[in-house]
Amino acid sequence: MIQTLEQISTIAEMRVHIKEARRQGKTIGMVPTMGYLHEGHLSLARAAKENCDVVVMSIFVNPLQFGPNEDFERYPRDIERDRELARSAGVDFLFTPEVSEMYPKPMLTNVSVSHVTELLCGKSRPGHFDGVATVVTKLFQIVQPDYAFFGQKDAQQVAVVSQMVADLSMPVQIVPCPIVREADGLAMSSRNVYLTPEEREEALVLSRSLKQAEAWLYEGVALRDIQERMIAMISEMPLAAIEYVEVLRYPDLVPVEQPTPGESIIVALAVRFGKTRLIDNLITSI
């Protein structure tokens, strides 16, 4: 049986379908994306399909979360391809609003989450998570999901959205899903298409360094030493420009000298290869 999918571009029409689903007592799962779908996104859609009656995937390249010198204009887009991939993963409604639909007037309201936004990508991309929190709040208001599925590749985003939902008593459960990787270990990302063959080969050092960091954690190596060893390992790649390598407690993203037993630790990094900025992480406890 061919999965039916309906593409919706307006808030008003989306709300009509949500109202009908609610009337029928159906649970709603949401997968917010910026499109150019890959297996990581599709794994979120399949998880939503397994747990919810109705799956809504949004595709919206949100200008609020891009800085003035970032890649908003060149961010990859292919809605026809995305629509077929979404259908194959069991998505029921594909919400694809234009910027003018989401922001018909200049936004005078901003959603800002403190503390968990102050390190990692929040430090190197000022205002980024304000844009994320604002658009996610708006999407949640439109779709009113019972569950929202986010990939752990952007673990800081998961922490930020989870904090926002808890603080504002939003009636949605955030479901973090595992990172999906290529066969060679590279974390799947829409931005991987920007990499030259040489850059992509060197980028494999990211997953290798995280795997090594996990081994060092279990050996009891001090967190500061793990950070320094990872920086040295990544710096061996001529094309790599490190933005950050951090070892923090998760999900509150607090620096710690050494984890206590059972405490979750994130090893997170952002590295540029040419013009392409890649992030990756490992979350574990010892």
Phi, psi and omega in degrees: 000130181282129178292127175275143180221136177245125178268131185233135184243354181240151178296317182299315181292322178300318181294328177298314181291322178295318179300319179292319178298319178296319180300327180275001178075023183273146174274145185242126174249140182238142175235097178283130178219169170252014174084195191049061193295148172224184186299331176299312177298317184293329177294327176292318179297319180293323176296320178296320181296324181290334188248351186226157178282323183233134179245123175248122173251130174259142172236109183207114176278105192274110183296337183294337184260009176253135175282172184297334182249020181261187196259040181301312184292324183264003178301132188295138180223136175199083189291327179295313177299316181299321182298318180291321178294318179298318178300317182296336182266002175093015178291137179269317182231128177253111183265112187233067182287151170281164177302322181293337177281318181283324182230072181294337177227160175306133182286124176258357180245134182227133177261123184232130178248130183264177176065291183291353179258002192268348177241184177054230183294332179295328179283319184273344179233075183304133179086348183303310185284340169297317177296320178296310183298322181293313182290323179294320175301315180295316178298319178296324178294324182284313187269332180052053183287153170279326181225143175231132188252125181231142177280145181282357177302320172260075185294329177293321176300318177300316180296319181294312181295320179297318178296316180298314180298318180293314184295323184262008178052043178287136184278058179218141177260125179276128182245102176286140181236149187298153173297138175255131185241155170293167182301330181271002175106344181295129178295133181294137180206144175299333182281352180299335181295340179286338189289135169287163178306321180292317179296319181295321179296316180292330182296343178296344178297336183295307180292326178296318182292325178292320178296319178293322179298321178298318178297318179296322177301314182289339176278352179087016178295139180300144184300321179297321179291323177299315179301313182294321179294321179294318178300317179296320182294314181290325183293345176292341178278120185300330185267357184274131173238108186284128173268314173199152165225119184225147173238114188224165171285146182232139013262004184278353174057049179256133175295139177226150178288315180204135183289148171274158181304132179086353181281135180281136180236138173248132169254112188235147180212154171224127184221138176261136170240106189065233180267003187259124180261121180245142173239155177199165180197169173224131175243126183208170173223154182233000000 
